[in-house]
Amino acid sequence: MPYDSSLDKQLFTKSWESGEMKITVSVYSYNNGPKKVQISRESVNAEGEPRFAKLGRMTKEELEGVLPFLKEALGHL
């Protein structure tokens, strides 16, 4: 069964920004299935446009920035 974006329901989302980096914490439910947390990172390219980047490792500053959002997301699960 292929992915159908119309079945993906966003229940929560908040973003933390620092300079040219943005980390977003979201809660989604696909086709009324289990609720899951998604954490994504966006950076700004040379043209000034946002582009998704691998989340990978996080700095202390980044973790401190998104930790309150993770705790809030937990309340939506």
Contacts in CASP RR format, 6 or more apart in sequence:
PFRMAT RR
TARGET T0000
AUTHOR 0000-0000-0000
METHOD contacts of the structure
MODEL  1
MPYDSSLDKQLFTKSWESGEMKITVSVYSYNNGPKKVQISRESVNAEGEP
RFAKLGRMTKEELEGVLPFLKEALGHL
4 31 0 8 1.000
7 30 0 8 1.000
7 31 0 8 1.000
8 28 0 8 1.000
8 29 0 8 1.000
8 30 0 8 1.000
9 28 0 8 1.000
9 29 0 8 1.000
9 30 0 8 1.000
9 32 0 8 1.000
10 26 0 8 1.000
10 27 0 8 1.000
10 28 0 8 1.000
11 27 0 8 1.000
11 28 0 8 1.000
11 29 0 8 1.000
11 35 0 8 1.000
11 76 0 8 1.000
12 25 0 8 1.000
12 26 0 8 1.000
12 27 0 8 1.000
12 72 0 8 1.000
12 73 0 8 1.000
12 76 0 8 1.000
13 24 0 8 1.000
13 25 0 8 1.000
13 26 0 8 1.000
13 27 0 8 1.000
14 24 0 8 1.000
14 25 0 8 1.000
14 26 0 8 1.000
14 69 0 8 1.000
14 72 0 8 1.000
14 73 0 8 1.000
15 22 0 8 1.000
15 23 0 8 1.000
15 24 0 8 1.000
15 25 0 8 1.000
16 22 0 8 1.000
16 23 0 8 1.000
16 24 0 8 1.000
16 25 0 8 1.000
16 62 0 8 1.000
16 65 0 8 1.000
16 66 0 8 1.000
16 69 0 8 1.000
18 61 0 8 1.000
18 62 0 8 1.000
20 43 0 8 1.000
20 44 0 8 1.000
21 41 0 8 1.000
21 42 0 8 1.000
21 43 0 8 1.000
21 44 0 8 1.000
21 62 0 8 1.000
22 41 0 8 1.000
22 42 0 8 1.000
22 43 0 8 1.000
22 50 0 8 1.000
23 39 0 8 1.000
23 40 0 8 1.000
23 41 0 8 1.000
23 42 0 8 1.000
23 55 0 8 1.000
23 58 0 8 1.000
23 62 0 8 1.000
23 65 0 8 1.000
23 66 0 8 1.000
24 38 0 8 1.000
24 39 0 8 1.000
24 40 0 8 1.000
24 41 0 8 1.000
24 42 0 8 1.000
25 37 0 8 1.000
25 38 0 8 1.000
25 39 0 8 1.000
25 66 0 8 1.000
25 69 0 8 1.000
25 70 0 8 1.000
25 72 0 8 1.000
25 73 0 8 1.000
26 37 0 8 1.000
26 38 0 8 1.000
26 39 0 8 1.000
26 40 0 8 1.000
26 73 0 8 1.000
27 35 0 8 1.000
27 36 0 8 1.000
27 37 0 8 1.000
27 38 0 8 1.000
27 73 0 8 1.000
27 76 0 8 1.000
27 77 0 8 1.000
28 35 0 8 1.000
28 36 0 8 1.000
28 38 0 8 1.000
29 35 0 8 1.000
29 36 0 8 1.000
30 36 0 8 1.000
35 76 0 8 1.000
35 77 0 8 1.000
37 70 0 8 1.000
37 73 0 8 1.000
37 77 0 8 1.000
39 55 0 8 1.000
39 66 0 8 1.000
39 70 0 8 1.000
40 52 0 8 1.000
40 55 0 8 1.000
41 52 0 8 1.000
41 53 0 8 1.000
41 54 0 8 1.000
41 55 0 8 1.000
41 56 0 8 1.000
42 50 0 8 1.000
42 51 0 8 1.000
42 52 0 8 1.000
42 53 0 8 1.000
43 50 0 8 1.000
43 51 0 8 1.000
43 53 0 8 1.000
44 50 0 8 1.000
44 51 0 8 1.000
45 51 0 8 1.000
58 66 0 8 1.000
END
